Amino acid sequence: MSSFQYVRQSNRYAWGPYDSWVQTADGHVLDTGNVVFEDDGAWKQLTLSPSNFLGARGGRTANLFQGQLLHSTSSRGLLRMQAGVFDTPLDWYALPGAAATSASGPGTQTRQQNRGAYANFQWSSSGKARQALTLGTDTRYDSATVAGFATSNYLNDELLEERGSFTTGRAFTQALYAQDLVRISDAVQLTLGARYDYWRTYNGENEAGTVATAFPDRTSSAVTAKVSAVYRVQDGTILRGSAGTAFRQPSVYELYRDVRETSGLVLLGNPDVDPEHLTSWDVGIRQTLVRRMSLDASYYENRVRDLIYRSTDLDFDPSGQTRRLLNAGRGRARGVELGATLRPASWLTARPTYTFTDSIITRNDLAPASVGKRLPYVPQHTASANLTALVSAWSVSATARYQSDVFATDTNTDVVSGVPGSYEAFFEADVAASFEVSRHVSLRLTCENLFDQRYFLYYRNPGRLLQAGLRIGY
């Protein structure tokens, strides 16, 4: 059996005419000059220019090619081969300069190109009644190039000849893994797994103006492992537990790329950042109450060494607008997951879930003030509910998701919401429907953010999104 998929995405975006609560006595928008106002009993002065109200414009074109081949090697053996390329020939954005207006003005334009390729080979065999063996290899290649140019007019694509900045780099990862599932008895199942990762980053270069800096090639490797067990206490009651380690290497962008956002936020890469290492364990239970209803509960704990995250550099920039990529000493996340599965009818399934996470930085010699603070971008509360109906050739699903607000800084001082740069709590609902025309052809229609909820995850979310697709397998 084989399948192939091609997806092309292309978009452009821009800001429309702006409005402001800062207005003259006759109701006109005030976007130039000094403004004096009272803030909590104190008089303050603010200097405005049109560029304070302008946003970015940009666009992106991306292509995804991926395929899969399944081949039986014996009566109980299966070979799975997957490969793909994710190519982004152009991802660009233009920012207005300080002297720009809504009509024209100087600015900058950043152009990015990146390509990722992967290949996975996996062989599995269940040749013995109580054992299933899996062997595999993962290969991945990534490259990225980012170039910055000055523009005489940020509203068009006429770039000045001299390049202002340039960043490039490549990364290669090779992994080997093995897993053995053993059924010790009818009630006990044990899974053992191990993985070896080799990572290399090379051809890294950063150029600012006419000064170019080449970064040395770097390599790292790690052996990780996992063990899990499932124990069927009695009919309807299952206990489970697992423990393991993991390894995550930094991306090309995290290593080499510096970014300046429209809000003035500066994100600095770090070519010296190390991979992070995770140690985790969890225990859980599944209880079937009646034939069509089961409950799940689990407790988990993750401990991270050399955590990759962005630290607010107040010594370099007291405004808090500069964030450097660092390795925190250690971090910890622990929590509870609750879930249920209900089948009110043979064709209908409902799955509500809830997760609570308590996450903090436990050690950080480079930024001691962050110790005890919540980990950036990790919500305390998440919940979801999924409803799926399978009727004949139709598959229809509806999903509701909730996420509490998160901090974007290790100092946990970003508590403002409702503005660009903030990360708010949100509720969102999605629906999807697919129809199987034949064994090899299916149609799919999805609607994300059904109720058109608007919230900020740094940028304001784009609202309701409709997508249609055709899938052909052979």
BAMAR-576862 format. One line per 5 residues: number of its first residue (from 1); their letters; for each residue x, y, z of C-alpha. Coordinates in pm, whole numbers, plus 50000, padded with zeros to 5 digits. Each point is the difference from the previous one (the first is absolute). Layout:
REM residues N
NUM> a> X:Y:Z ~ ... .
REM end
This chain:
REM residues 474
1> mssfq> 50000:50000:50000 ~ 50131:50345:49916 ~ 49884:50360:50025 ~ 50124:50343:49891 ~ 49901:50347:50116 .
6> yvrqs> 50069:50346:49862 ~ 49891:50314:50182 ~ 50068:50355:49883 ~ 49930:50303:50217 ~ 50029:50360:49893 .
11> nryaw> 49892:50312:50187 ~ 50051:50374:50023 ~ 49908:50235:50281 ~ 50000:50373:50068 ~ 49860:50251:50246 .
16> gpyds> 49710:50219:49898 ~ 49928:50361:50105 ~ 50061:50046:50370 ~ 49784:50151:50271 ~ 50091:50127:50345 .
21> wvqta> 49840:50104:50327 ~ 50241:50296:50002 ~ 49792:50267:49826 ~ 49969:50375:49974 ~ 49705:50189:50147 .
26> dghvl> 49816:49983:49667 ~ 50041:49619:49974 ~ 50295:49971:49760 ~ 50273:49742:50064 ~ 50309:50155:50155 .
31> dtgnv> 50309:49816:49874 ~ 50268:50272:50010 ~ 50147:50212:50277 ~ 49996:49997:50379 ~ 49708:49872:50204 .
36> vfedd> 49960:50074:50371 ~ 49774:49771:50204 ~ 49926:49897:50356 ~ 50084:49645:50106 ~ 49902:49892:50352 .
41> gawkq> 50034:50353:50137 ~ 50328:50078:49822 ~ 50036:50218:49690 ~ 50201:49844:49717 ~ 50110:50105:49653 .
46> ltlsp> 50007:49783:49689 ~ 50154:50091:49664 ~ 49816:49854:49701 ~ 50083:49951:49634 ~ 49802:49822:49725 .
51> snflg> 50246:49708:50011 ~ 49873:49914:50350 ~ 49672:49886:49843 ~ 50133:49816:49696 ~ 50038:49623:49975 .
56> arggr> 50184:49752:49785 ~ 49912:49873:49657 ~ 50125:49673:49860 ~ 49932:49666:49843 ~ 50099:49637:49989 .
61> tanlf> 50006:49715:49750 ~ 50060:49645:50119 ~ 49992:49657:49837 ~ 49971:49664:50173 ~ 50079:49675:49819 .
66> qgqll> 49975:49675:50192 ~ 49942:49635:49926 ~ 49969:49667:50175 ~ 50050:49640:49893 ~ 49890:49694:50199 .
71> hstss> 50140:49660:49905 ~ 49953:49660:50164 ~ 50335:49824:50036 ~ 49851:49677:50138 ~ 49678:49869:50146 .
76> rgllr> 50063:50205:50316 ~ 50247:50265:49883 ~ 49924:50351:49874 ~ 50235:50260:49848 ~ 49889:50364:50015 .
81> mqagv> 50189:50259:49794 ~ 49920:50371:50025 ~ 50172:50297:49837 ~ 49918:50362:49942 ~ 50120:50350:49920 .
86> fdtpl> 49868:50323:50150 ~ 50115:50286:49781 ~ 49939:50370:50067 ~ 50154:50189:49707 ~ 49886:50338:50131 .
91> dwyal> 49880:50121:50339 ~ 50025:50377:50029 ~ 49883:50296:50204 ~ 50049:50377:49973 ~ 50015:50240:50295 .
96> pgaaa> 49952:50378:49990 ~ 50280:50224:50123 ~ 49969:50277:50259 ~ 49931:50262:49730 ~ 49740:49795:49810 .
101> tsasg> 49635:50091:49960 ~ 49698:49803:49882 ~ 50066:50130:49645 ~ 50374:49922:49964 ~ 50336:50026:50166 .
106> pgtqt> 50326:49816:50058 ~ 50013:49667:50174 ~ 50148:49653:49988 ~ 49913:49671:49837 ~ 50106:49656:50119 .
111> rqqnr> 50004:49702:49762 ~ 50029:49641:50119 ~ 50049:49669:49826 ~ 50001:49663:50170 ~ 49984:49635:49906 .
116> gayan> 49957:49689:50206 ~ 50024:49639:49882 ~ 49943:49680:50193 ~ 50002:49624:49945 ~ 49877:49735:50242 .
121> fqwss> 50038:49624:49967 ~ 49828:49771:50249 ~ 49978:49622:50012 ~ 49768:49825:50242 ~ 49936:49634:50065 .
126> sgkar> 49761:49812:50224 ~ 50146:49661:49919 ~ 49946:49871:50351 ~ 49660:49987:50166 ~ 50114:50201:50302 .
131> qaltl> 50259:50229:49843 ~ 50011:50284:49746 ~ 50334:50146:49888 ~ 50048:50336:49825 ~ 50322:50133:49845 .
136> gtdtr> 50038:50332:49823 ~ 50206:50293:49885 ~ 49918:50372:49967 ~ 50195:50243:49782 ~ 49936:50375:49980 .
141> ydsat> 50167:50293:49823 ~ 49916:50369:50049 ~ 50137:50316:49843 ~ 49900:50362:50043 ~ 50104:50336:49856 .
146> vagfa> 49882:50342:50119 ~ 50097:50327:49829 ~ 49905:50354:50106 ~ 49986:50302:49768 ~ 49923:50369:50034 .
151> tsnyl> 49715:50133:49785 ~ 49924:50350:49879 ~ 49629:49921:50033 ~ 49883:49722:50231 ~ 49675:49969:49800 .
156> ndell> 50170:49867:49686 ~ 50261:49734:49926 ~ 50279:50226:49870 ~ 50301:49903:50211 ~ 50315:50207:50034 .
161> eergs> 50303:49823:49854 ~ 50202:49972:50320 ~ 49898:49714:50227 ~ 49968:50104:50363 ~ 50015:49656:50161 .
166> fttgr> 50038:49637:49904 ~ 49967:49675:50195 ~ 50037:49642:49882 ~ 50051:49657:50150 ~ 49937:49630:49958 .
171> aftqa> 49924:49709:50230 ~ 50003:49622:49962 ~ 49855:49738:50233 ~ 50033:49623:49980 ~ 49825:49767:50242 .
176> lyaqd> 49976:49624:50055 ~ 49742:49843:50229 ~ 49868:49665:50118 ~ 49694:49899:50198 ~ 49892:49664:50139 .
181> lvris> 49648:49935:50128 ~ 49972:49690:50216 ~ 49680:49849:50137 ~ 50121:49841:50320 ~ 49654:49863:50074 .
186> davql> 49641:50065:49905 ~ 49995:50276:50264 ~ 50346:50157:49964 ~ 50160:50169:49699 ~ 50349:50151:49999 .
191> tlgar> 50154:50232:49738 ~ 50372:50078:49980 ~ 50146:50256:49761 ~ 50332:50169:49923 ~ 50108:50272:49756 .
196> ydywr> 50330:50148:49884 ~ 50009:50355:49855 ~ 50289:50164:49819 ~ 49966:50373:49929 ~ 50222:50230:49798 .
201> tynge> 49964:50369:49917 ~ 50231:50152:49740 ~ 50057:50284:49750 ~ 49866:50249:50254 ~ 50061:50365:49915 .
206> neagt> 49866:50334:50118 ~ 50067:50324:49813 ~ 49914:50348:50131 ~ 50075:50270:49745 ~ 50341:49921:49855 .
211> vataf> 50120:49797:50301 ~ 49955:49623:49965 ~ 50039:49747:50281 ~ 50040:49630:49924 ~ 49906:49761:50279 .
216> pdrts> 50186:49672:50056 ~ 49829:49673:49917 ~ 49861:49818:50303 ~ 49893:49644:50073 ~ 49821:49826:50283 .
221> savta> 49858:49656:50066 ~ 49784:49830:50259 ~ 49864:49660:50095 ~ 49648:50008:50142 ~ 49774:49723:50124 .
226> kvsav> 49647:49930:50117 ~ 49824:49725:50191 ~ 49625:49966:50049 ~ 49772:49742:50156 ~ 49628:49926:49984 .
231> yrvqd> 49827:49786:50262 ~ 49642:49882:49959 ~ 49884:49966:50360 ~ 49659:49866:49907 ~ 49745:50041:49725 .
236> gtilr> 49947:50374:49962 ~ 50302:50113:50207 ~ 50342:50069:49845 ~ 50306:50150:50172 ~ 50287:50145:49798 .
241> gsagt> 50332:50172:50058 ~ 50307:50110:49807 ~ 50337:50167:50042 ~ 50246:50125:49743 ~ 50244:50257:49868 .
246> afrqp> 49998:50220:49688 ~ 50228:50234:49803 ~ 49912:50316:49804 ~ 50244:50190:49784 ~ 49963:50374:49924 .
251> svyel> 49866:50100:49659 ~ 50198:50190:49738 ~ 49800:50315:50076 ~ 50061:49971:50374 ~ 50373:49973:49940 .
256> yrdvr> 50067:50274:49748 ~ 49707:50231:49940 ~ 49933:50341:50163 ~ 49647:50139:49960 ~ 49853:50345:50060 .
261> etsgl> 49620:50000:50030 ~ 49769:50288:49904 ~ 49945:50069:50371 ~ 50373:50064:50048 ~ 50061:49663:50163 .
266> vllgn> 50345:49862:49913 ~ 50055:49622:50003 ~ 50368:49907:49993 ~ 50125:49660:49886 ~ 50287:49819:50165 .
271> pdvdp> 50245:49782:49800 ~ 50135:49856:50328 ~ 49673:49870:50143 ~ 50011:49630:50090 ~ 49737:49729:49946 .
276> ehlts> 49760:49949:50289 ~ 49945:49670:50181 ~ 49678:49875:50156 ~ 49931:49740:50269 ~ 49635:49911:50051 .
281> wdvgi> 49771:49753:50175 ~ 49625:49951:50033 ~ 49743:49767:50156 ~ 49635:49962:49909 ~ 49682:49799:50018 .
286> rqtlv> 49715:49921:49762 ~ 49669:49892:50146 ~ 49711:49875:49791 ~ 49677:50079:50185 ~ 49749:49867:49752 .
291> rrmsl> 50039:49846:49657 ~ 49988:50337:49822 ~ 50188:50219:50249 ~ 50356:50006:50137 ~ 50200:50249:50209 .
296> dasyy> 50374:50075:49990 ~ 50219:50173:50257 ~ 50378:50042:50013 ~ 50273:50190:50181 ~ 50319:50101:49819 .
301> enrvr> 50326:50173:50074 ~ 50262:50132:49756 ~ 50342:50134:50094 ~ 50205:50185:49739 ~ 50373:50064:50004 .
306> dliyr> 50148:50276:49779 ~ 49648:50127:49923 ~ 49996:50206:49678 ~ 49804:50321:50056 ~ 50012:50377:49953 .
311> stdld> 50114:50214:50293 ~ 49911:50368:50040 ~ 50333:50188:50008 ~ 49926:50295:50230 ~ 50369:50083:50048 .
316> fdpsg> 50049:50057:49627 ~ 49652:50148:49940 ~ 49813:50130:50310 ~ 49682:50035:49791 ~ 49971:49620:49989 .
321> qtrrl> 49980:49994:49621 ~ 50310:49784:49945 ~ 49980:49623:50051 ~ 50300:49774:49961 ~ 49989:49627:49934 .
326> lnagr> 50163:49819:50291 ~ 50032:49665:50171 ~ 49835:50024:50340 ~ 50159:49771:50255 ~ 49691:49794:50080 .
331> grarg> 49623:50008:49973 ~ 49716:49788:50133 ~ 49644:49937:49886 ~ 49752:49776:50178 ~ 49629:49961:49982 .
336> velga> 49684:49797:49964 ~ 49815:49884:49690 ~ 49634:49897:50011 ~ 49794:49859:49717 ~ 49693:49801:49911 .
341> tlrpa> 49874:49803:49702 ~ 49627:49968:49943 ~ 49826:49804:49726 ~ 49627:50077:50022 ~ 49953:49822:49666 .
346> swlta> 50211:49767:49787 ~ 50062:50281:49750 ~ 50059:50283:50250 ~ 50301:50062:50231 ~ 50063:50286:50244 .
351> rptyt> 50338:50070:50168 ~ 50032:50285:50254 ~ 50345:50065:50156 ~ 50157:50236:50255 ~ 50366:50063:50089 .
356> ftdsi> 50149:50196:50290 ~ 50372:50085:49980 ~ 50220:50151:50270 ~ 50324:50105:49832 ~ 50290:50203:50140 .
361> itrnd> 50367:50075:49939 ~ 50188:49830:50284 ~ 50354:50114:49923 ~ 50147:50268:49773 ~ 50345:50140:50074 .
366> lapas> 49982:50233:49697 ~ 49675:50163:50120 ~ 49955:49931:50374 ~ 49688:50220:50019 ~ 49814:49747:49785 .
371> vgkrl> 50028:49718:50256 ~ 49656:49913:50133 ~ 49824:50171:49708 ~ 49763:49817:49768 ~ 50150:49859:49681 .
376> pyvpq> 49926:50226:49701 ~ 49726:49888:49760 ~ 49875:49717:50226 ~ 49629:50042:50093 ~ 49878:49888:50341 .
381> htasa> 49663:49885:49870 ~ 49900:49839:49671 ~ 49676:49823:49915 ~ 49840:49853:49691 ~ 49695:49807:49890 .
386> nltal> 49968:49802:49679 ~ 49687:49853:49845 ~ 50040:49760:49704 ~ 49727:49840:49791 ~ 50064:49723:49745 .
391> vsaws> 49702:49930:49776 ~ 50047:49798:49682 ~ 50257:50186:49784 ~ 49974:50316:50212 ~ 50224:50107:50287 .
396> vsata> 49901:50314:50193 ~ 50179:50144:50303 ~ 49972:50304:50225 ~ 50269:50114:50243 ~ 49999:50267:50271 .
401> ryqsd> 50329:50117:50157 ~ 50086:50223:50296 ~ 50343:50124:50108 ~ 50078:50232:50290 ~ 50234:50295:49954 .
406> vfatd> 50378:49954:50002 ~ 50306:50208:50074 ~ 50238:50083:49716 ~ 50282:50115:50230 ~ 50201:49814:50261 .
411> tntdv> 49936:50290:50241 ~ 49621:49942:49974 ~ 49941:50376:49980 ~ 49797:50005:49676 ~ 49650:50011:50149 .
416> vsgvp> 49835:50238:49752 ~ 49742:49844:49767 ~ 49803:50112:49697 ~ 50295:50161:49821 ~ 50261:49878:49746 .
421> gsyea> 50276:49815:50180 ~ 49772:49851:50264 ~ 49903:49635:50041 ~ 49638:49962:50104 ~ 49775:49721:50114 .
426> ffead> 49774:49883:49718 ~ 49713:49770:49912 ~ 49968:49871:49646 ~ 49777:49753:49815 ~ 50078:49811:49678 .
431> vaasf> 49788:49776:49778 ~ 50101:49760:49722 ~ 49823:49768:49759 ~ 50138:49746:49755 ~ 49835:49778:49742 .
436> evsrh> 50160:49685:49859 ~ 49918:50005:49630 ~ 50175:49668:49945 ~ 50266:49786:50159 ~ 50272:50230:49866 .
441> vslrl> 49830:50342:49983 ~ 49857:50216:50279 ~ 49883:50360:50035 ~ 50049:50212:50312 ~ 49863:50335:50121 .
446> tcenl> 50111:50169:50323 ~ 49910:50318:50184 ~ 50244:50119:50266 ~ 49889:50255:50260 ~ 49634:49949:49914 .
451> fdqry> 49873:50288:50215 ~ 50264:50244:49871 ~ 50153:50063:50344 ~ 50265:50272:50007 ~ 50288:49984:50246 .
456> flyyr> 50374:50069:50014 ~ 50279:49742:49995 ~ 50256:50275:49944 ~ 49815:50090:49677 ~ 49624:50010:49977 .
461> npgrl> 49871:49670:49869 ~ 49865:50009:49642 ~ 49645:49896:50087 ~ 49788:49742:49822 ~ 50182:49783:49744 .
466> lqagl> 49840:49771:49740 ~ 50197:49729:49820 ~ 49906:49739:49740 ~ 50210:49706:49891 ~ 50017:49697:49774 .
471> rigy> 50194:49688:50098 ~ 50101:49734:49750 ~ 50169:49677:50109 ~ 50123:49707:49797 .
REM end
